[in-house]
Amino acid sequence: MYIIKASGQKVKFNPLKIRKTCLRAGADRALALKIERLVSAQVREGMSSKRILRLIIDLLGKLSPLTSTRYTLKRAMLSLGPSGFIFEKFMVFLLRAYNYQAYCPPILMGHCVGHEIDIVATISPFGQKKEEKYLIECKYHNAPGIKTDLKDALCLWASFEDLREKGFDYPWLISNTKFSKSAIQYADCRNIKLLGWQYPADKSLNRLVENKKLYPITILKHLDKILAEKLFSQNIILASQLLSQGTEKLNFKTGIAKNKLNELIKEAKLILQD
Amino acid sequence: MYIIKASGQKVKFNPLKIRKTCLRAGADRALALKIERLVSAQVREGMSSKRILRLIIDLLGKLSPLTSTRYTLKRAMLSLGPSGFIFEKFMVFLLRAYNYQAYCPPILMGHCVGHEIDIVATISPFGQKKEEKYLIECKYHNAPGIKTDLKDALCLWASFEDLREKGFDYPWLISNTKFSKSAIQYADCRNIKLLGWQYPADKSLNRLVENKKLYPITILKHLDKILAEKLFSQNIILASQLLSQGTEKLNFKTGIAKNKLNELIKEAKLILQD
């Protein structure tokens, strides 16, 4: 039996992947096995992997609400669009939460030409005198099938080389999706730092988000696109910001009705209390 | 009065541009001035630059058929899609016509990673012993408003650097559209050769095509998409190939009806005889 991936590719259906998805989402083995059985029974020829994922999430939601919330993070990260600008802002918040100094710089003049750099970040690693300075390129994709590819790593390295005089220590490629094999191979070879979905395994973007509960507001079920835009325009990207700012201030800033804001804040509380 | 460019940008209508378009297409000053007056009288607020170009081409066609044929080259080059593969093949033909040895190589292993290089070309410049070897990236766009940008030049340079051991002398970026200012600035600085629409002025892609009449088959008015695909699939890219192969052979190879082929060949003859 064949299913259709987000990229449009046709692949053989593999029930084991359902179990793995559940385990990755934080389900225990018994629950993962149960969902594998239940979902497999519903899969039909030509079904999209998105539809299958929906079935998994619905079951996780019913059988283990906490695991389900965590799993929706992937889709929440894909909803930080349509342009890559919000994802950049989100990454500035995340880097700061991990003790980096981070900002979006104006155009930086290199040896040959001016470069639009997404983020400049610096950190003083523990026990080190000199701080490390990173030149960061953010690649935002709005579909899970699109991997950040070799081209992005090549471009970034050429920019880094052209900006040598600015004193950057490493280039850093950050994406909300996965990296292609050749992008990883090239990055390893050229000392380009990578951060993306499930990469690197021990300190992946999802782990960094979960460890400090830096969930984007797009994880909230009660949030639609119009509400998201209103909040984004006021630089509110994280669910935790809803709690720290409160109903009154948010209502004044965004014009969103108080009852709607209360609903969002209630949901954010639930997720952040987990 | 404002008109809309192919990129969607709104710009002030400038009648002088009509005259320049005509001159660039090869019309003499008197004809250019005449067309400027006739077309300007028809331009209305919000009209697309494409529509205005169509008016110019129609008038050129009526008043000076030879000039008109030449001008449709731009659109013919934009129709070598939908993928960039046919444009690459076209460029191999063109390079060979200018005494380069050119071919599409398999994946080339660099210092870090394998690279998909579009074309490798070599030439022995007149009076020089050593031949020059170029690593070529072709950027095909199917709309005139899209310029080949800095990113493409950066990526190419990083690939070139990674392939240093393969003995390439220069990277070469070839596009069927124009280059952005920063792409040109970076290319000048890094010794990247550029070839594109009207660039460089003295040896631009359009000049190289016109000088040796290497018109793509998409310049023929009687060619539709289905016929183009049939011919492309048999590696027939240039109008001159229709003449050199002839009706019988083309009919056998492509299955296109003989009367249709005769019509195309007749048109190709007219253009190539100019």
Interface residues (C-beta under 8 A of the other chain):
Chain A: H111 C112 V113 G114 L150 K151 L154 C155 W157 A158 S159 E161 D162 S182 Q185 Y186 D188 C189 R190
Chain B: H111 C112 V113 G114 L150 K151 L154 C155 W157 A158 S159 E161 D162 S182 Q185 Y186 D188 C189 R190
